[in-house]
């Protein structure tokens, strides 16, 4: 039915938009709405009752054509629209014309001599562009089309059987899937005339393995969805040097450029940004003209033509073949040092010890580390350990200390996406908090500990049940994974442990004990308590004031970083009283600050205190500092994280319900300004559910409390007038958000005796991201070290 539908759409002169029938998310609904199809060809009941287009199921299709004349599609007519993942958080609909895809199909037919003797295996899901040539090339060349059953593309043994039984002569693999295929015993000795690889870099070692195991030719193809499947090719004979097989030379009527940052061509041997020109370029992104203009640019070398900026980096060999090096943005920052993941991966691949390898950053703050996931050449547990030991030695010789992986994770196979690419999100976390060999192993003992050991491993993607001493947050957890853990505990036990309990007792054994105690007392901690104790330590206490949403959960990484070590500090996140409906709204911001001061006095009746606040929380922190001084208390650190005086917001309109709701997007890590179309609770929660975001699973009272806190606190700020703080104010500015604006540290000069400043390369919503948290820890610790130790700190009892 799918093949009939695709051919019928093309014969009718229309364009098709493939969708995954198993995907019923808000993402698919968004794609349908933006594609605005005239007809949906699908099984009955597809899409629900709110689907605008008519659903036309195969049972209603006619058996024979009527007398309606069929049009002749023109070269510039649309052939299909494929949605791909978008950097804006929404999928992009790539519009491809008849001219673009026909050029690609005819090039493949003629270049590889595809004809009536060939049998082509179609196994790629229709939502990925490789499927286009699998479906249509046989029809243009007279070859036999063999359609694999659903799911076969994930099963190497089933694929080997299909190839042998149906005498397949041509098929496609993503390199990661090709590696699994060659590992399958059934692939040994197969004869396949032509195998095509694309989707990610093809390692030279993998090409050599192919030729040692399979009789046939292997071709490495390269191309983005924005340029009709593939734009370059190179035959992987097994003789190529280097880590990866070249992506080769351009296909028919296609131009490839390597340009420097100024748009000038680079010499051979010098890396450059890869640009594509020619007839295979897509029209652009459906109904996204700004995004289209950003990456489809005028071709300076061919007036009137366009170039597509791939974002990839490549280099030209002396023979003209291009070699893919990686993404232009494929880098991470680790403790202030820039690390290119591709360089680490290449060093591991050159060692010859691995079949596959992928590098990435795991964890955040002080717990952040560079991790290398690998499939060893040697099988079995002993072989994996030996490989990891040898690889560490090889990497020490190949890379500087700042680029050494903190953990090596050996796997039998790397996880793959439905399209066969490496699924980075599914890579397991390195074993967290491994016990010291000199200490007794702290294995789970009680039934509650065994349950949490399993759930920690599930939520944190650990390779084995967690140790009883595992700290949830130091093992890679964050506030959103804590939401997921809370839900899983409730599903397993029928009792809600409370998010607050996870925040305050993240060590597995402690959490098990507290859950048991809370269960007997029937009082779950919902995470909305006035105070969250996020860390302990011997130093003077740090109190963090909440941003507009009222929750203090966002300070978990800062708490971990500032509490570490012998000079660490206890860290308390204060939360807005507006989170609970029964609490009356304060009459003004000073009254709210007074309530916070009272909480601080209860917890720390004597000695110095430290204060910080992000965004609106910074305005409140400055007022709290003034009131603490008025009470005779010493304020050591006063840190304002991208916060600006109330006068900056006085003339701004008060947030309506839509703006207050969009604060949920900021809390979830999305830019609210990019989603102004989401203006009610169902739309926003649907958006978050479509992205698999745990915030969408929060109880309604929590969501309602956040919205109330946003609305009421913004109102209080507009009526506030700053007092004078007779001390030092440290201001941390999000430089990328405010370049060229008046928003800066100098605005606080009338409101503090001294203003120190630190500029961070980020947006406002990234201020407390893992990278920025790490960047600001040094400055915060320096200021904390200038304050005498705490005296007579009142310890807060465990809740």
Secondary structure, DSSP 4 states (H G I P E B T S, - for coil): -HHHHHHHHHHTT--B----TT--SHHHHHHHHHH--SEEE-STTTT-TT--SEEE-GGGS-SS--SPPPP---TTSEEEEEEE--TTSS-EEEEEEHHHHHHHHHHHHHHTT--TT-EEEE-S-TTSTHHHHHHHHHHHHTPEEEEPPTTGGG-HHHHHHHHHHHT--EEEE-HHHHHHHHHSGGGTT-EEEEEEE-SS--BHHHHHHHHHH-EEEEEEEE--GGGSS-SEEEE--S---SSB---BEE-TTEEEEEE-TTSPBPPTTS-EEEEEEETT---EETT-HHHHHHHEEE-TTSTT-EEEEEEEEEEE-TTS-EEEEEETT-EEEETTEEEEHHHHHHHHHHTT-EEEEEEEEES-GGG-EEEEEEEESS-HHHHHHHHHHHHHHHHHHHS-GGG--SEEEE-SS--B-TTSSB-GGGPPBPPTTPPPTTS------SHHHHHHHHHHHHHHTBSSPPPTT-BTTTTT--HHHHHHHHHHHHHHHSS---HHHHHH--BHHHHHHHHHHHHHHT----S-SSEEEEE--SEEEEEEE--TT---GGGHHHHHHHH-STT-EEEEEE--GGGSTTSPPPSSHHHHHHHHHHHHHHH--SS-EEEEEETHHHHHHHHHHHHHHHTT--EEEEEEES---GGGTTTSPPP-HHHHHHHHHHHTT--GGGGTT--SHHHHHHHHHHTT-GGGGS-HHHHHHHHHHHHHHHHHHHT-----EEEEEEEEEEHHHHTTSS-SGGGGGGGEEEEEEEEESS-GGGTTSHHHHHHHHHHHHHHHHTSPPP-S--PPPP-
